[in-house]
Amino acid sequence: MASQGGLINTNALAHMYKFAEEDPLEDSTIGLWDTILHNLFQADDTVIIPNKRQPSGQRPDFIIRKFYPTGRFIELIVVEGKPQYQTASQDISADYQVLGYANEALAEGRPKGQTKVFAMRVVGVKAMFYEVRAQNPTVLRALAVDYLDPKFSSTTIVTLANMIKASNVF
């Protein structure tokens, strides 16, 4: 299988994309987005941590942590993945789940001065990017108008990733 364009630019990613489209579980979704995000966040100051347990005992699928020259770090992005096909009630439940993870990351970062965190909800091959601010912690503010497909929305995904990396979260 040849690469398919956009961020799906290798044979391996093309296979992962196909699996994420078909898998009734979230495993293939997490594998696809973990690989894409590793490609987008490969700077010396970021690391992706899978299944990081939060104080509530919950575990987002992974967290992107940003490190600063002082040794200080913050949870920059929390990511929750779901399989390609969900019902509307599952969608709403996942929104609350993502918001809860974002607020837990903010609670950990507030003593360090963190005022916002980013979140991603990935559903199969598509992703939605959000921002959550400490001043309004009940709102998932969408950073795009709809879910983004890495084959067809690569420019927007890369732009959002670069914006998040450059963002002042303090």
C-alpha positions as CSV (number, residue, x, y, z in Angstrom):
1,M,0.0,0.0,0.0
2,A,1.5,3.3,-1.0
3,S,1.4,6.5,1.1
4,Q,-1.8,8.4,0.6
5,G,-0.9,12.0,1.0
6,G,-0.9,14.6,3.7
7,L,0.5,13.3,6.9
8,I,-0.2,9.7,5.8
9,N,3.2,9.8,4.0
10,T,4.6,6.3,4.5
11,N,3.4,2.8,3.8
12,A,3.3,2.0,7.5
13,L,1.1,5.1,8.1
14,A,-1.2,4.1,5.2
15,H,-1.7,0.7,6.8
16,M,-2.3,2.3,10.2
17,Y,-4.8,4.7,8.7
18,K,-6.7,1.8,7.1
19,F,-6.8,-0.2,10.4
20,A,-8.0,2.9,12.3
21,E,-10.9,3.2,9.8
22,E,-12.0,-0.4,10.3
23,D,-11.1,-1.3,14.0
24,P,-14.2,-1.3,16.2
25,L,-11.9,-0.7,19.2
26,E,-9.7,2.3,19.8
27,D,-6.3,0.5,19.6
28,S,-5.6,1.3,16.0
29,T,-6.8,4.9,16.5
30,I,-4.3,5.3,19.3
31,G,-1.5,3.8,17.3
32,L,-2.1,6.0,14.3
33,W,-2.3,9.3,16.3
34,D,0.6,8.3,18.5
35,T,2.7,8.0,15.4
36,I,1.5,11.2,13.8
37,L,2.0,13.2,17.0
38,H,5.5,11.8,17.4
39,N,6.3,13.1,14.0
40,L,4.8,16.5,14.8
41,F,6.2,16.9,18.3
42,Q,9.7,15.6,17.9
43,A,11.5,18.6,19.4
44,D,13.9,18.3,22.3
45,D,11.5,19.9,24.7
46,T,8.5,17.6,24.2
47,V,7.8,14.0,25.1
48,I,4.7,11.8,24.6
49,I,3.7,9.8,27.7
50,P,1.3,6.9,27.1
51,N,-1.5,6.3,29.6
52,K,-0.3,8.7,32.3
53,R,-2.4,8.2,35.4
54,Q,-4.0,11.4,36.6
55,P,-4.8,12.1,40.3
56,S,-8.3,10.9,39.8
57,G,-7.0,7.5,38.7
58,Q,-8.2,8.1,35.1
59,R,-5.8,7.7,32.2
60,P,-6.0,9.6,29.0
61,D,-4.5,7.7,26.1
62,F,-1.5,9.9,26.1
63,I,-0.2,13.3,27.2
64,I,2.3,15.5,25.5
65,R,4.5,17.1,28.1
66,K,6.6,20.2,27.4
67,F,9.9,20.8,29.2
68,Y,11.5,24.2,29.8
69,P,15.3,25.0,30.2
70,T,14.7,25.4,34.0
71,G,13.7,21.7,34.2
72,R,10.1,22.7,34.8
73,F,7.5,20.9,32.7
74,I,3.8,21.1,32.0
75,E,1.2,18.9,30.5
76,L,0.7,20.6,27.1
77,I,-1.8,18.3,25.4
78,V,-4.1,15.6,26.7
79,V,-5.2,13.1,24.1
80,E,-8.2,10.7,24.2
81,G,-8.9,8.3,21.4
82,K,-12.1,6.6,20.4
83,P,-12.9,4.1,17.6
84,Q,-14.1,5.4,14.2
85,Y,-17.8,4.8,14.8
86,Q,-19.6,6.1,17.8
87,T,-23.1,7.0,18.8
88,A,-24.1,10.6,19.6
89,S,-24.2,9.7,23.3
90,Q,-20.7,8.3,23.2
91,D,-19.5,11.5,21.6
92,I,-21.0,13.6,24.4
93,S,-19.5,11.3,27.0
94,A,-16.0,11.5,25.3
95,D,-16.3,15.3,25.4
96,Y,-16.7,15.3,29.2
97,Q,-13.9,12.8,29.5
98,V,-11.5,15.0,27.5
99,L,-12.6,18.1,29.5
100,G,-12.0,16.2,32.8
101,Y,-8.5,15.2,31.6
102,A,-7.7,18.7,30.6
103,N,-8.8,20.1,33.9
104,E,-6.7,17.6,35.8
105,A,-3.7,18.6,33.7
106,L,-4.5,22.3,34.5
107,A,-4.8,21.5,38.2
108,E,-1.3,20.0,38.1
109,G,0.1,23.0,36.2
110,R,-1.6,25.8,38.1
111,P,1.1,25.8,40.9
112,K,3.6,26.3,38.1
113,G,1.6,29.2,36.7
114,Q,-0.1,27.3,33.8
115,T,-3.3,29.0,32.7
116,K,-4.3,26.8,29.7
117,V,-3.9,23.4,28.3
118,F,-4.7,21.8,24.9
119,A,-6.7,18.7,24.3
120,M,-7.3,16.4,21.4
121,R,-10.1,14.0,20.8
122,V,-9.2,11.5,18.1
123,V,-12.0,9.4,16.6
124,G,-10.6,6.8,14.2
125,V,-8.7,8.7,11.6
126,K,-9.9,12.2,12.5
127,A,-9.0,14.6,15.3
128,M,-10.5,17.6,16.9
129,F,-8.2,20.1,18.8
130,Y,-9.4,22.1,21.8
131,E,-8.1,24.6,24.3
132,V,-9.2,24.8,28.0
133,R,-8.4,27.9,30.0
134,A,-8.2,28.0,33.8
135,Q,-10.5,31.1,33.8
136,N,-13.2,29.1,32.1
137,P,-12.5,25.4,32.9
138,T,-16.0,24.1,31.8
139,V,-15.5,25.0,28.2
140,L,-13.7,23.0,25.5
141,R,-12.9,25.7,23.0
142,A,-12.6,24.2,19.5
143,L,-9.5,25.3,17.6
144,A,-11.0,24.0,14.3
145,V,-14.5,24.0,12.8
146,D,-14.6,20.3,12.4
147,Y,-12.7,17.1,12.9
148,L,-9.5,17.0,10.8
149,D,-8.4,14.1,8.7
150,P,-4.6,13.8,8.4
151,K,-4.8,12.8,4.7
152,F,-6.8,15.9,3.7
153,S,-6.2,18.5,6.4
154,S,-2.5,18.2,6.9
155,T,-1.8,21.9,6.6
156,T,-4.3,22.7,9.3
157,I,-3.1,20.0,11.6
158,V,0.5,21.1,11.2
159,T,-0.5,24.8,11.7
160,L,-2.3,23.8,14.9
161,A,0.6,21.7,16.2
162,N,3.0,24.6,15.6
163,M,0.6,27.1,17.3
164,I,0.4,24.8,20.3
165,K,4.2,24.3,20.5
166,A,4.7,28.1,20.4
167,S,1.8,28.9,22.7
168,N,2.5,30.7,26.0
169,V,0.5,28.6,28.5
170,F,1.5,30.7,31.5
